[in-house]
Amino acid sequence: MSVFLIPDALAGDRLDAVAARISGYSRSRIETLIEEGNVRLDGAVVAKGSQRVRGGELLDLHDSAPVGVQVRPELADGVGIVFEDADLVVVDKPVGVAAHPSLGWEGPSVVEHLAAAGVQVATSGAAERQGIVQRLDVGTSGLMVVAKSEVAYSVLKQAFRDRTVDKIYHALVQGHPDPFTGTIEAPIGRHPGADWKMAIIEGGRHSVTHYETLEAHRAATLLEVHLETGRTHQIRVHMAAIGHPCVGDPLYGSDPKLAERLGLIRQWLHAVELGFVHPTTGDDVRFTSPYPSDLAHALELVRAGIGQAR
């Protein structure tokens, strides 16, 4: 984490411009950090780069992927291309693959896979995440879109900011949420005691998750989840907060014995559907992804009652 004192002489200027000026980061990098909830002003998470500074505040930048992270083109097993045209590529990402390279991550990534496959993506964004307009956790499988043209990058980034992208997940959670259909609205930020973990905290970023029960079984419930916002670990944090963590997610309090009985070594969470307005044609486009074999097998065991407590 880097801390800067904002000079009084910059009072009234936009925060993103000030942050770039005094930190040495590019404006696009500052924008990404703000979107990730990694910029604080006098301890409060910054929601918009357009807010004005007063001068004399303390600016905190938490950068988990500093300049210097290298992109090494390499094909990743299991990455599927669902759709591709001149403007974008929709990828079906398997578990164990990151969206992009980052500090401390030595495994494969979508960005590096696309580079190795000869897919030219937009050059906007930090070098290690060019073309990336959304991310999925390493432990979450499913659909994500990557921009190939600069126009697509700009339009899709704005669409995600404006919450016009339809992001649908399926999650198998422990127990039975009450009510069966509901909305969770609680601010999310970095866990005060663990950098790699998120939590519901005062001053965190506004976060809204809508869920609906698809199937209820003795050991677990299959939910369809719509994200109104897109915070890091949002579904995992929100479901844990109401006492129903994703099955196979011990980081957020799931029962490891249940995951073991179901043969799961990761959280049961899949980005099953993605819909948006195409950035250049204006057409409504929608893509779906089937459950990977490990999630499908675990769900069949739950349906058969094998996962229930002994």
C-alpha positions in Angstrom: 0.0 0.0 0.0 1.2 3.5 -0.9 0.1 6.6 1.0 0.3 10.1 -0.4 -0.6 13.5 1.0 -2.7 15.6 -1.5 -1.2 19.1 -1.8 -3.5 22.0 -1.0 -2.6 23.4 -4.4 -4.6 20.7 -6.1 -7.8 21.4 -4.1 -10.9 21.2 -6.4 -9.2 18.9 -9.0 -10.6 15.5 -9.9 -9.4 12.7 -7.6 -8.4 10.4 -10.5 -6.3 13.1 -12.1 -4.7 14.0 -8.8 -3.9 10.4 -7.9 -2.2 9.8 -11.3 -0.2 13.0 -10.9 1.2 12.4 -7.4 1.6 8.6 -7.6 3.1 8.2 -11.1 0.4 5.7 -12.1 -1.5 6.1 -15.4 -5.1 7.3 -15.4 -6.3 3.9 -16.6 -4.5 2.2 -13.7 -6.0 4.6 -11.2 -9.4 3.9 -12.7 -8.9 0.2 -12.3 -7.8 0.5 -8.7 -10.9 2.6 -8.0 -13.2 0.0 -9.6 -11.6 -2.7 -7.4 -12.2 -0.7 -4.2 -8.4 -0.3 -3.7 -8.3 3.5 -3.4 -9.2 5.3 -0.1 -9.3 9.0 0.7 -8.9 9.7 4.4 -9.8 6.1 5.1 -13.1 6.0 3.0 -13.3 3.9 -0.1 -13.4 6.0 -3.3 -16.4 5.1 -5.5 -15.9 7.6 -8.3 -12.7 9.1 -9.8 -14.7 12.3 -10.7 -15.0 13.4 -7.0 -13.1 16.5 -6.1 -10.4 16.7 -3.5 -10.1 19.4 -0.9 -6.3 19.2 -0.4 -4.6 17.9 2.7 -6.3 14.5 2.5 -4.4 11.2 2.7 -4.7 9.1 -0.4 -4.1 5.3 0.0 -3.5 3.1 -3.1 -3.5 -0.6 -2.6 -2.0 -2.2 -5.8 -1.9 -6.0 -5.9 -0.5 -6.1 -9.4 2.1 -3.3 -9.7 3.9 -2.3 -12.9 6.4 -5.1 -13.8 4.0 -8.0 -13.9 4.8 -9.8 -17.2 2.5 -11.3 -19.7 3.9 -14.7 -20.9 1.9 -16.1 -23.8 0.9 -19.7 -22.9 -2.1 -21.8 -23.7 -4.3 -22.8 -20.7 -6.1 -26.2 -20.6 -9.8 -26.0 -20.8 -10.2 -22.4 -21.9 -13.0 -22.2 -24.5 -13.9 -19.5 -26.9 -17.6 -19.2 -27.1 -17.8 -16.3 -29.5 -15.4 -14.0 -31.3 -15.6 -11.2 -33.8 -13.6 -8.1 -34.6 -14.6 -6.3 -31.4 -14.7 -8.9 -28.6 -14.2 -12.5 -27.5 -16.4 -14.3 -25.0 -14.4 -16.9 -23.1 -15.6 -19.9 -21.0 -13.0 -19.9 -18.2 -12.2 -23.1 -16.3 -11.4 -23.2 -12.6 -7.7 -22.6 -11.9 -7.2 -20.0 -14.6 -7.0 -16.3 -13.6 -8.4 -13.5 -15.7 -5.0 -11.9 -16.0 -1.5 -12.2 -14.5 -0.9 -10.7 -11.1 1.7 -10.5 -8.4 2.1 -13.8 -6.6 0.0 -15.8 -9.2 2.1 -18.3 -11.2 -0.7 -20.2 -12.9 -2.3 -19.7 -16.3 -4.5 -16.7 -17.2 -7.0 -15.8 -19.9 -4.9 -12.9 -21.1 -1.9 -15.1 -21.6 -4.0 -17.8 -23.3 -5.4 -15.4 -25.8 -2.0 -14.0 -26.5 -0.7 -17.6 -27.2 -3.8 -18.3 -29.3 -3.1 -15.3 -31.5 -6.1 -13.3 -30.4 -5.3 -9.6 -30.5 -7.0 -7.8 -27.7 -7.4 -4.0 -27.0 -4.3 -2.2 -25.8 -6.3 -0.1 -23.2 -5.6 -0.9 -19.6 -2.5 -1.9 -17.7 -0.1 -4.1 -19.6 -1.0 -7.3 -17.7 -4.7 -6.8 -18.2 -5.2 -5.3 -21.6 -8.7 -5.8 -22.9 -10.0 -7.0 -19.6 -13.4 -5.3 -18.8 -14.5 -7.8 -16.2 -12.9 -10.6 -14.1 -13.7 -13.9 -12.6 -12.0 -15.4 -9.5 -9.4 -18.1 -10.1 -11.7 -20.5 -8.3 -14.8 -19.5 -10.3 -15.6 -20.9 -13.7 -17.8 -19.6 -16.5 -18.2 -16.8 -18.9 -16.3 -13.5 -19.3 -15.9 -11.1 -22.1 -12.6 -9.5 -23.3 -12.5 -6.5 -25.6 -10.5 -6.7 -28.8 -11.1 -3.2 -30.2 -10.6 0.1 -28.4 -14.2 1.0 -29.0 -15.4 -2.2 -27.5 -13.1 -1.7 -24.5 -14.5 1.8 -23.8 -18.2 0.8 -24.4 -18.1 -2.4 -22.4 -16.3 -0.8 -19.5 -19.0 1.8 -19.3 -21.7 -0.8 -19.6 -20.3 -2.6 -16.6 -20.1 0.7 -14.7 -23.7 1.5 -15.6 -24.8 -2.1 -14.5 -26.4 -2.8 -17.9 -24.6 -6.1 -18.4 -26.7 -9.1 -17.3 -24.4 -11.4 -15.2 -26.0 -14.6 -14.0 -24.4 -17.1 -11.8 -25.5 -20.4 -10.3 -24.3 -21.1 -6.8 -24.7 -24.2 -4.6 -24.9 -22.9 -1.0 -25.1 -24.7 2.3 -28.5 -24.9 4.0 -31.6 -23.1 2.9 -31.7 -19.3 2.5 -34.7 -17.6 4.2 -36.4 -16.1 2.2 -35.9 -18.4 -0.8 -35.7 -15.4 -3.0 -34.2 -12.1 -1.9 -31.7 -9.3 -2.2 -28.5 -8.8 -0.1 -27.3 -5.2 0.1 -24.1 -4.7 2.1 -20.9 -2.8 1.5 -17.8 -4.9 0.7 -14.1 -4.0 1.2 -10.8 -5.5 2.0 -10.9 -7.6 5.2 -9.1 -5.6 7.8 -7.0 -8.6 8.9 -6.3 -10.4 5.6 -5.4 -8.7 2.3 -6.5 -11.7 0.2 -10.0 -11.8 1.7 -13.0 -9.5 1.4 -15.6 -8.7 4.0 -18.7 -6.6 4.7 -17.2 -3.5 6.3 -18.3 0.0 7.2 -17.1 2.3 4.4 -16.9 -0.5 1.9 -18.2 -0.3 -1.6 -21.9 -0.4 -2.3 -22.8 -4.0 -3.3 -26.1 -5.6 -4.3 -26.8 -9.3 -4.9 -30.1 -10.7 -6.0 -30.8 -14.5 -5.6 -33.6 -16.9 -6.4 -33.9 -20.6 -5.4 -33.8 -23.1 -8.2 -33.6 -26.3 -6.3 -33.7 -27.0 -2.5 -32.2 -30.2 -1.2 -31.4 -31.5 2.3 -27.8 -30.5 2.3 -27.7 -27.5 0.0 -29.7 -25.1 -2.2 -29.0 -24.3 -5.8 -29.4 -20.6 -6.4 -29.6 -18.4 -9.5 -27.7 -15.2 -8.7 -27.9 -11.8 -10.5 -25.2 -9.3 -9.7 -26.2 -5.7 -9.7 -22.7 -4.6 -8.8 -19.5 -6.5 -9.4 -17.2 -6.5 -6.4 -14.4 -8.9 -5.7 -15.8 -12.2 -4.1 -19.2 -10.5 -4.0 -21.4 -13.6 -4.1 -19.1 -15.5 -1.7 -19.0 -12.7 0.8 -22.8 -12.0 0.6 -23.9 -15.6 0.9 -21.5 -16.2 3.8 -22.9 -13.1 5.5 -26.4 -14.6 5.6 -25.1 -17.9 6.9 -25.2 -19.8 3.6 -21.6 -19.9 2.1 -21.0 -21.5 -1.2 -20.3 -25.2 -0.9 -16.6 -25.8 -1.1 -15.6 -22.3 0.0 -13.7 -22.7 3.4 -12.3 -19.2 3.0 -15.8 -17.9 3.7 -16.9 -20.5 6.3 -18.2 -23.5 4.4 -18.1 -27.0 5.9 -15.0 -28.9 4.5 -16.7 -32.2 5.3 -19.6 -31.5 3.0 -17.2 -30.6 0.1 -15.2 -33.8 0.8 -18.4 -35.9 0.5 -19.2 -34.2 -2.8 -15.7 -34.5 -4.2 -15.3 -30.7 -4.5 -11.9 -29.0 -4.2 -13.3 -25.5 -5.0 -16.3 -23.4 -4.4 -19.5 -24.4 -6.3 -20.0 -21.2 -8.3 -20.3 -20.8 -12.0 -20.9 -17.8 -14.3 -23.6 -19.5 -16.3 -25.0 -16.7 -18.5 -23.8 -13.3 -19.8 -25.8 -10.8 -21.8 -25.1 -7.3 -23.0 -25.6 -4.9 -25.9 -22.9 -5.5 -28.6 -20.6 -2.4 -28.5 -20.6 -1.7 -32.2 -23.7 -3.5 -33.7 -26.1 -2.6 -30.9 -27.5 -6.1 -31.0 -28.6 -7.8 -27.7 -26.3 -10.8 -27.4 -26.4 -13.6 -24.8 -24.2 -16.5 -24.1 -24.6 -19.5 -21.8 -22.1 -22.0 -20.3 -22.9 -25.6 -19.0 -21.8 -26.7 -15.6 -18.2 -28.1 -15.6 -18.0 -31.8 -14.8 -17.0 -31.4 -11.1 -19.9 -29.1 -10.4 -22.4 -31.2 -12.3 -21.2 -34.3 -10.4 -21.5 -32.6 -7.0 -25.0 -31.4 -7.8 -26.1 -34.9 -8.7 -24.8 -36.2 -5.4 -26.7 -33.5 -3.5 -29.9 -34.4 -5.5 -29.4 -38.0 -4.5 -29.0 -37.0 -0.9 -25.4 -38.1 -0.6 -24.2 -34.7 0.7 -26.5 -34.6 3.7 -25.0 -34.5 7.2 -24.2 -37.9 8.8 
